[in-house]
Amino acid sequence: MRRMPDVKRRLVVLDPPPRSPSCGGPSRDSLEDDHFHDECGVFGIFDHPEAANITYLGLHALQHRGQESAGIVTSDSEKLYAHRAMGLVQDAFTQDQLAKLPGRIAIGHVRYSTAGGSLIKNAQPIAVDYAHGSLAVCHNGNLTNGEELRAELESRGSIFQSGTDTEVFVHLVAVSKEIAVEDRIADALTRVKGAYSLLFMTEDAVIAVRDPMGIRPLCLGLLSSKRDVHVFASEPCAFDLIGADYVRDVEPGEMIVIDSTGMRSMRPLPEAPTRMCVFEYVYFARPDSNLNGRSVYDTRKAFGHRLAQEHPVEADVVVPVPDSGVPAAIGYAAERKVPFEMGLMRSHYVGRTFIEPQESIRHFGVRLKLSPVATALRGKRVVVIDDSIVRGTTSRKIVKMVRDAGASEVHLRISSPPTQWPCFYGIDTPTRRELIASSHSVDEIARYVTADSLGYLSLEGMLTTLGGGDAHCHACFSGQYAIPFSPSPTNRRQMRLVGV
């Protein structure tokens, strides 16, 4: 039997053993988090003496994009060092753990699961040793042909360690016949379909890629010190925290390679129409971010102005559902010349689970997160502004809470169109049958949530506010999917399950 040559191990993994799932409290759904959830946020930095610490801060700024797990992989030009853990960034990393992540290069990831379960094995970045060196990758998005590619790779002998479609990229890079790592990545990308903003890292380079339609965001920045340090992030709000300057968005279909020779840009993928996810402006992105040169905060205010034009109502006060409903409520109140009040206060100290008393409290989950300000609501005709309605259960409880606080009328206004279709591009959405707007009219939804009236921003109004044209993916509102699905048995089964 021929002796296999020794393989130099270049990857040092610091992951803790898997923890037992939390128990004794309700799930996140029972805590009334009735929103769509983005899959993740990514951050990367090249050539900084405190790469791990800066990445930690960058991930903290992107925490809103994923709260289930966090991870950082660094390189000291010889080895990759990885640490991943379940939970929030500040819980996943201690000062001692960060000290064990040496090197001047790092990528990091915060995750909310869509493909694959909420398990430590599915935390990112994924880091591996393979025949051509070491490679780490983190991913915001979702592949529409991920299951098909996984089955093909497994049939050829690939062994997967996780349930995420991100691992497909690793195996495709490993089996590529190209030589240079950027060419191997480009070759792999010709096989995948779907939405992806990716950060790859080798021992001596960071490579950023955005899918040809630019569905998920990715930005480039510079951190000025003794030399310019390149940074990448899902949103530029991460640059503000670390003192970096936003340079530009990574363009759809662009690959940026940063190594010791500097930065170079290439376009290895065919051009496609731009279709950035419109829900970034509705809910996902932080209000202080700018995406595609547009302020998220100003856009949400503009949605509120347009909503007031489309669905005016005589009222005494406009109240947002905090926090995401605040800018739209400001816009609505300004357009209608009606006072704006914080009639609902949000607790920011509610975790993913909570121990509920044995004698159940009505509307327990909503009351944990929101409390009415009775003096702002009592005896008044109230317009409540929220960014979306998914199942309708939370909206129903909020309307009742406002009415119980003494409001004489409660009018619900939503700063996006009715959400009728599930997303396959990196958003955790219910099945279509669970989306209340897919099977009920606006009047029926109004009766269900017990509002005196209900109005949604129209899709036309939303796109007009964004400058007209059709440069955004709005499949969750329209059912017009930007990327076709591969006709594999797995995809057909999944589409039947979600009602597409």
C-alpha positions, 0 to 999 in steps of 0.5 A, spaced: 500 500 500 502 506 497 504 511 503 500 518 503 505 524 503 505 528 509 500 534 509 502 540 513 496 543 517 495 550 516 488 551 520 488 552 527 480 551 529 479 554 536 471 552 536 468 550 543 464 544 543 457 544 541 452 547 546 446 544 548 440 548 546 436 553 550 430 550 554 425 552 559 423 558 555 419 559 548 422 559 541 424 566 538 417 565 534 413 565 541 417 571 543 413 575 537 418 576 532 414 577 526 419 579 521 423 577 515 430 575 517 436 577 513 441 571 513 447 574 515 453 580 515 460 579 513 466 583 514 473 583 512 480 587 513 487 586 510 493 588 513 492 591 520 496 589 526 489 588 530 485 585 524 481 580 529 479 586 534 477 590 528 473 585 525 470 584 532 468 591 532 465 590 525 461 584 526 458 588 532 456 594 528 452 588 523 449 584 529 442 586 526 443 582 520 444 576 524 444 574 532 445 566 532 452 565 531 458 569 530 465 567 527 472 570 525 478 567 521 485 570 521 491 569 518 498 570 520 501 569 512 502 562 514 496 559 518 489 560 518 486 561 525 478 560 527 473 561 532 466 561 532 460 560 537 453 561 538 450 567 540 451 574 539 458 577 538 460 580 545 458 573 547 462 569 542 468 573 543 472 574 549 479 578 550 483 572 551 479 568 545 481 574 540 488 574 542 488 567 540 487 570 533 493 572 530 495 576 524 494 582 519 488 579 515 481 577 517 474 575 515 468 575 520 461 573 519 454 574 523 449 569 522 441 568 522 440 561 519 436 560 512 440 554 509 442 549 515 439 549 522 442 553 528 448 549 530 455 550 531 457 546 525 453 551 521 457 557 523 461 561 519 466 563 516 468 556 514 475 554 514 479 548 511 486 546 508 486 543 501 491 541 496 492 548 494 493 551 501 488 554 506 481 557 504 476 561 508 469 563 506 463 567 509 457 568 505 451 573 505 445 570 501 442 563 498 443 559 492 438 556 488 441 550 486 445 549 492 442 542 493 443 540 486 450 542 486 451 538 493 448 532 491 453 532 485 459 533 489 457 528 494 456 523 488 463 525 486 466 523 493 466 530 497 464 530 504 460 536 507 461 538 514 455 542 515 448 543 512 449 550 509 450 552 502 456 556 503 460 549 503 458 548 496 463 554 494 469 551 498 468 544 494 467 547 488 474 551 489 477 545 491 475 541 485 477 546 480 482 545 475 485 552 475 491 554 478 491 561 481 486 562 487 482 567 484 481 563 477 479 557 482 473 562 485 471 565 478 471 557 476 466 555 482 462 561 481 460 559 474 457 553 477 452 557 482 446 560 481 443 565 486 444 571 491 451 571 494 456 577 497 462 573 499 468 574 502 474 569 501 481 569 505 487 565 503 493 565 507 495 572 504 489 575 500 482 577 501 477 576 495 470 579 495 465 577 490 458 580 489 453 576 485 451 579 478 445 582 480 447 585 486 441 582 490 445 582 497 449 588 499 457 589 500 461 595 500 469 597 500 472 602 505 479 604 507 481 605 514 487 610 514 493 609 518 500 608 516 498 605 510 491 605 507 488 598 510 482 595 505 476 593 509 469 590 506 462 590 510 455 588 508 453 595 510 458 601 511 455 603 518 461 598 520 466 603 517 463 608 521 464 604 528 472 603 526 473 610 523 474 607 516 471 611 510 466 608 505 469 608 498 464 605 494 459 599 493 462 592 490 459 592 484 454 587 481 458 581 478 465 584 481 471 580 484 476 584 488 482 581 490 487 584 495 494 582 497 501 584 498 501 587 490 495 591 492 488 591 490 485 589 483 478 588 480 475 583 475 469 581 472 469 574 471 461 573 471 456 575 465 453 581 466 445 581 468 440 586 470 441 589 477 436 587 482 438 589 489 433 586 495 428 592 496 427 589 503 434 592 505 431 599 505 424 596 508 427 593 514 434 589 514 439 595 513 441 599 519 438 606 518 445 610 518 447 606 512 447 608 505 446 603 500 447 604 492 448 611 494 442 612 498 441 613 505 436 608 508 434 613 513 432 618 508 429 612 504 424 610 509 422 617 511 420 618 504 416 611 504 412 614 510 411 621 506 408 616 500 404 612 504 401 618 507 399 620 500 396 614 498 393 612 505 391 619 509 386 618 515 384 623 520 388 622 526 391 626 532 397 622 533 402 618 529 406 612 533 411 608 530 412 600 532 419 601 534 425 601 532 424 599 524 417 603 523 420 610 526 423 613 520 417 612 516 412 614 521 416 621 521 415 621 514 408 620 515 407 625 520 410 630 516 406 629 510 400 629 514 402 635 519 400 630 525 404 630 531 409 624 532 409 621 538 413 615 541 407 611 543 410 604 544 416 603 547 421 598 546 425 593 551 432 592 548 434 587 553 430 581 551 434 575 548 432 569 544 428 565 550 425 567 556 422 563 562 414 564 562 410 564 568 406 558 569 400 562 569 400 565 562 400 572 561 396 574 555 400 577 549 406 575 553 411 576 547 409 582 545 409 585 552 416 583 553 418 587 547 413 593 547 410 597 552 404 603 551 405 610 553 398 611 555 398 619 556 400 619 548 394 614 546 389 615 551 382 618 547 386 619 541 385 617 534 392 613 533 396 611 526 400 606 528 406 605 522 410 598 521 414 596 516 411 590 514 406 584 516 408 577 515 403 573 519 399 578 522 399 575 529 404 581 532 400 586 528 393 584 532 396 584 539 399 591 537 393 594 535 389 591 541 395 594 546 394 601 543 386 600 544 387 597 551 391 603 552 385 608 551 386 610 543 379 611 540 381 609 533 387 605 531 389 605 524 394 601 521 399 603 516 405 599 513 411 602 509 411 596 504 407 592 500 403 586 502 408 580 503 405 575 499 411 570 497 417 567 500 424 569 499 430 564 496 435 569 496 438 569 503 432 571 507 428 567 512 421 567 510 415 563 512 412 559 507 407 562 502 401 559 506 403 562 512 404 569 509 397 572 511 397 577 505 397 571 500 390 569 502 387 575 505 385 581 502 387 588 505 380 588 508 380 581 511 387 583 514 384 589 517 378 585 520 383 580 523 388 585 526 382 589 529 384 595 526 379 601 524 383 601 517 389 598 514 393 601 508 399 598 505 404 602 501 403 600 493 409 597 490 409 602 484 409 607 490 415 604 493 419 603 486 417 611 484 420 613 491 426 609 489 427 613 483 423 609 478 425 603 474 426 596 476 433 595 479 430 592 485 428 585 487 421 585 490 419 578 489 416 578 496 411 583 494 410 581 487 412 574 486 417 576 480 423 572 482 429 575 479 433 568 479 430 562 476 430 556 479 434 549 477 428 544 475 431 539 480 427 534 484 429 538 491 428 545 488 421 542 485 419 539 492 421 545 496 417 550 491 411 546 493 412 546 500 412 554 500 407 554 495 410 557 489 
